[in-house]
Amino acid sequence: MRVFKHLVAMADIAVGFLGLFFIIFAVARPNSAVDSTGQQEEFKRLKEKLHELETLELAPSQSGRSLPNKELASIMLTPDGIRIVVRGSASVSTTHDDFRSTAAKINWPGEVVYYIDRRVTFEKVVSVIDALKQLRPHIAVRIAALVQ
């Protein structure tokens, strides 16, 4: 009978520790199912937004207004290469690395018109802007469709 009393006490203590363990585990453990679902939805939304930007098409119309007096510099991006016109002098780069080295040598004005051919991929469009912004962080880039 004495052994039974000790066993009951030990079982009571064990159940108490087990209950305490479950309470601590339930409170301290974040609900990963809710977190991962939210992250997956956010990732899916960002992926859709990126796809929307990649498939962005510029309007083929010439409805935009022309500012010839203000256009001191222009960049024309075509599948064949990148043409830079600054204050009347022109240069052509065939790769983005060539563009970066050529652009570093140019004294850029405060605003550039960036003409983009619709056949060029989104990645190439962004890489030219990125290279230009790394050289001149405060330059204004106006984007226009290259009509041919």
N, C-alpha and C positions, 0 to 999 in steps of 0.2 A: 504494500500500500504506500510505503514511503517513496518508492521508486515512481509510482504512478503520479504522486503529488509533484515530484520534480519534473517529470515528463510534461505534465500539464503546464507547469510554469514556463518551461523551456519552449513549449509549443506556442504559448501565449506571447512570449517575447519574440519568437520567430515570425509569427503572424504580424506583430506590431512593426517589426523592421521591414517586413515585406510590404506592408501597407505604406509605410513611410517612403520606401524606395519607389513605389508606384506614383505617389504624390509628387515627389521630387522630379521623377522622370517626366511626368505629364506637364509639370509647370516649366521646367528648365528646357525641355526639348521644343524647338520651334516647329510649327506645323509645316513641314517641308512640302507637302502636297499642294497647299495653297500658294506658297512662295514660288514653287517651280511652275505652276500653272500661270501665275501672273507674269513671270519672267518669259515664259514661252509666248504668251499673248503679246507682250511688249516687243519681243524679238521678231515675231511675225509681222507686227504693225510696222516696225522699222524696215524690215526687208521689203514689204510692199511699197513703202515710201521711196526706198532706194530704187526699186524697179520702175516706179512711176517717173523718177528723175532720169533714169537711164533711157527711157522710151520717150522722153519729152521731145516734141517736134516743134520747130519754130515755124511760124506762119510764113507761107510763101509770098504773101502780098507785100507790096511796097508802100504800105500805108504809113510807115514811120516818117517822121520829119527829118530832113537832112540839115545838118549844121556844118556847112563847109568851112565857115570862118573859125569855128571852135575845134575842128578836127585837125589837131597838130600831129597826132600819131594814130596809126591803125595797125591791127594785126589781122591777117586773113588766114584762117585755118581751113585747109582743104585736105583731101586724102593724099595729095601729092607732096604737100609740105606746108611750111609756115612762112608767110610773106610779111615782113615788117616794113612799114613806111613811117618814118619819123622826119617831120619837117622837110618833106620832099625827097629825101634820100631813102632808097629801098635796099633791102637785103632779103635773101631767101635761105631758109634753113630746112633741111630735109628730115632731120630727126629732132627730138625734143632736147637732147643733149646739146646739139648745135644751137638750138634756140636759146638755151640757158646761157651758153658762152657768148653768143652774139648780144643777147639782151643785157648782159653785165657790162658791156662796153658802151652802151647807148645812154645818153643823158635824156631820160624820159620826161615828158611834160606831166602835168598833174592829172590829165585825163586821157584815156585811150579808148578807141572804139574797136571792139573785138568782133570781127565778122566770122561767122561759123557756117561751114557747109553742113547741110543736114545729114550727109552720109558719114560724117566723122563720129566716132564713138564717144560716149560720155567721158570715159577715162582720159582720152586725149584732150578734150576740152578743159577738163579740170586741171590736168597737169600743166597746161600753158598758163592758166590763171595762177596756179600755185607758184610756179617759177617766177612769174612777174611780181606777185605779192611778197615773195621772199626777198627780192631785190629792192623793191620800193613798197613798203607796207601801206603807205597812205595814198597810193595811186587809185584813182577812180576808173573802173572798167565798165563801159557800157557795152552790152551784148546785142548784136544784131544778126539777122539771118543774111547769109551771103546769097544773093539772087544772081543766078547765071542764065 
